[in-house]
Amino acid sequence: MKIFNKIYINGEFVTPHGTETLDLFRPTTGEKMAVVTLADEVDAQNAIAAAKTALKTFSQTSKEERIAYLWKLHEVFKRRQKDLEEMMMDEYGCPRYFTELLVGGAVADFKNMAELLVDYDLEPTVGHSKVRLEPVGVVGVIIPWNSTTGFIATKVSSAIAAGCTCVIKASEYSAGQNELIAECFHEAGLPKGVVNFVLGKGAVVGNELTRHPDVAKITFTGSTGVGKTIAKNGADTMKRITLELGGKAPNIILDDADFATAIPQALFACYINSGQACVAATRLLVPKNRLPEVNELLKQTLATAVKVGKPQDADTTVGPMVNKAHWNTVQNYIRIGLEEDKAELLGGGLGKPDHLPAEFANGTFVKPTIFTHVDNKMRIAQEEIFGPVLCVIGYDDDADAIRIANDTPYGLGAYITGKDRSRINHLANQIKSGRVCINGAFHDELAPFGGFKQSGYGREFGVYGLDAYLEVKAIIG
Ligand code: NAD
């Protein structure tokens, strides 16, 4: 069993002032795997003070110095990539194929930002004026548990490129990954106080970050409910706020698509990260008259190609839920789906999967589940479940598909598969979401990422991501 009882402030691993502890349980087996000592408000205040002091000099560093730090971070994260992956699979239960994708993306984030900064003009001329893009200040980074390394790399690479300093509050359920990532930053030799890690509860450490007058910006990834609280808390000190929130992504399969490949692909697009993904394609929209064929293909795929099991195995597609509380949430939604009027259970359902190895009996595995003939008004189609639960919804024509796709409070990811590119483009233009991925495309490390509607505001990655960490000053005359 591991003990996590250090936080990272001003370049040193120190004992937190907070004394409350939290037990962590391995998601695959349910056994106790770690005890975490949680930081408190005093720790958050100390970290903010360190970041504020470091900002004085770090905000004045040249672009070249910051590029050098980003390359150093890229080198260290690349060297520790395997350790980060092993920790993510063990602590969180993310299947290997997806862990490698996420951690690989995190390693690339530092390189991408270093390359982008070379040609990014921090002093453009606009009209007759000089515009200076200045670091926004101390940044509070608050993130969930489903891609700890990825979120930190995306946000902090932009912050460093801009000349900002950071206080990071990861999820309490990512204590091991948090410690490893802090070690990587320490190894990279950044000036003291530029990056600080304070692991504690959202209502304690997170709350302090969102209210403290010396924090200029909050970058948050997490649920829409907590995002709203953060936006309210930050208003008094007029913080700049980026919110990456929940999603309920539509996946439109057009009638000219090759269903034999598109439908299995659609199931995996829902089950990415074991369904614990904001961009998971959880609403599959298919032509109504093709529902019988779609249902058959989904059943076959579920029976033959979806493997629930050990995250470390290369062929595992769905791992456990992050913890028991979240397992209960997913079970509750499956129960709601079963009770809702019209929806028909095509596969999966309540309880743990059959034929799991005995060692996983106490793990937090759920049955990958498919509901078909779902009405988009149902709760399982409207609310974010954050587990491997697919809703199949029939549509009449293209206009109906768009109506259903946009009939959601969210607007983060969307997917379209078909052959006629001009038809696809026409549909993509009408979808209200931050990303529309075509024909199986999934991610672009330089394209902006973020939400419409209640999926949040602000963008991450590439130029748009960097913009969010800069204040704009016009020097006129
Ligand atoms: P959550 O909102 O419960 O927690 C996220 C973080 O916020 C945690 O670190 C938590 O401790 C902290 N927090 C909680 N209350 C707080 C408060 N009052 N003030 C400040 N911080 C507080 O989310 P979760 O359950 O950990 O993660 C799942 C959610 O994250 C899902 O809704 C998912 O869609 C969302 N998510 C969004 C994206 C995206 O990029 N849009 C990516 C991944 C996950």
Residues whose N, C-alpha, C, O or C-beta is under 5 A from the ligand:
A	BS01	NAD	I142 I143 P144 W145 K169 A170 S171 G200 K201 G202 A203 G206 N207 T221 G222 S223 T224 V226 T229 E244 L245 G246 G247 C278 S455
